[in-house]
Amino acid sequence: LAAARVRALSVDVIAARIDDRFRLLTGGDRTGLPRQRTLRALIDWSYELLTPAEAALFRKVAVFAGGFTLEAAERAGGDDGEDADVVGTLTHLVDKSLVERDATGDRYRLLETVRQYARERLDDAGEAASQRTRHVAFYLEYAQRARPGLIGPQQAEWLARLDAERENVLAAHAWSCEADLAGCEGLQLVSALRRYWIFRGLLALGLTITLEALACPSAQEPTLIRCEALLDAGQLGAYMGRYEQAQHHLEQCLAIARTLDDKVRISAVLQPLGLALLGRGEFASARRHLQEGLELAEELGTPREIAGALNALAQTARAEGDLATAEPLYARVLGIARESSDVDIIAVSLLNLAMVAIVGKSTAAARDMLVEVLRIVDESGLKPAALSLLEVSAGLAATCAQWTRAVRFFGVVEAQMAETGLHRDPADEAFLAPLIESALAHLGAGGFAEASAAGRALTYDQAIAELRAWLEQPQAVSN
């Protein structure tokens, strides 16, 4: 295909064909420019020289997106009942420059053009569907192993592992929908990853794939698996401020859980349902659901659910301006979280207690809490906690009459929330809104706009560095 022909194609057409690189480059008949024909001939030649075992593994690893580990390759290349030497075969493919190994030696990948060729060979061999189903099974198991690790001391390690496998996870999700595997594997996959989407600030992506899995024909039965995925969709929606949509999914989840008489799921769903109702201003209904959730969690003895219900009840009280009720509840949450080393709940409870302290003008105590949250963010990479940290710091700066700094932090948060999909809940809005209004009054419209724009222009890393420099000077945080 000549360059003029590429220019003649519309952007939409190019986008529609971009996955098939050989067709775009050679017009589908392999008679394109000499460079493309030579590339195709070179890969053909290399492929024809492979042993049957090497050719089979080369085809099979084409299902991976964004690279793969040796463990994944062994699952992809080892046929049931066959003791395949995947390590040796993969090493030969690296030696023959068909597969690349990264600098650490931990991951492998195919160049995209080579991967496209291998996928063609996989299709020609009639192995594509079975291999992609095997790929789904592997990443479902991987996600389920990661799920408990996303809470506790291994959190940062598992977040990093899932970062590396994100493209593979999305590819597995896509095939589970295409092959209509969502009734089991697809729903289980999205549920296993809910905390990952939240902690990495990828709420919109997480909600999208969860809703896609829920919409599949095989996922419509009111099973426990569907119940969990509805809970995930509702929680993600609530975090994004889509309270009506969240309530719809959570009430469906609750109905299934009550039908199944599953107290664990009933307890789990009542907390986000209460927060969704709080977001809609239905305080009495929110409190009723949250109180039931707390009683069930205490009956079941599940610390994380107890902490979640207590925190949500405290949020409800704080949204109504009742700090005397909220503060001891937050303190209980912090105690439970410290006992179980649950770092994200530790961060949440410290942030909430810091807001209470700021309202009470205890700026030094608030600063100490925020320094601890910053340490947690540094160690874990929890983006929602980081954005809340910047948000509470904006309130602290305003309380200290550091108006420009307050608005810079506020500008960062507004930009990052728009990017991640996170939404400020009513309790946090009640804390921050009057402080930002005070900043506007002191700076004037022009000064406020300038400071906000400067904050919005900061990258996430720049904002955290600026925040760190400020919090590390105790004398700077004073009113």
Buried (B, 14 or more C-beta within 10 A) or exposed (E): BEEEEEEEBEEEEEEEEEEEBBBBBBBEEBEBBEEBBEBBEEBEEBBEEBEEBBBBBBBBBBBBBBBBBBEBBBBBBBEEEEEBBBEEBBEBBEEBEBBBBEEEEEBBBBEEBBBBBBBBBBEEEEBBEEBBBBBBBBBBBBBBEBBEBBBEEEBBEBBEBBEBBBEBBBBBBBBBBEBEBBBBBBBBBBBBBBBBBBBBBBBBBBBBBBBBBBEBEBBEEBBBBBBBBBBBBBBBBBBBBBBEBBBBBBBBBBBBBBEBEBBBBBBBBBBBBBBBBBBBEBBEBBBBBBBBBBBBBBEBEBBBBBBBBBBBBBBBBBBBEEBEBBBEBBBBBBEBBEEBEBBBBBBBBBBBBBBBBBBEEBBEBBBBBBBBBBEBBEEBBBBBBBBBBBBBBBBBBBBBEBBBBBBBBBBBBBBBBEBBBBBBBBBBEBBBEEBBEBBBEBBEEEBBBBBBEBBBEBEBEEBBEBBBEBBEEEEBBEE
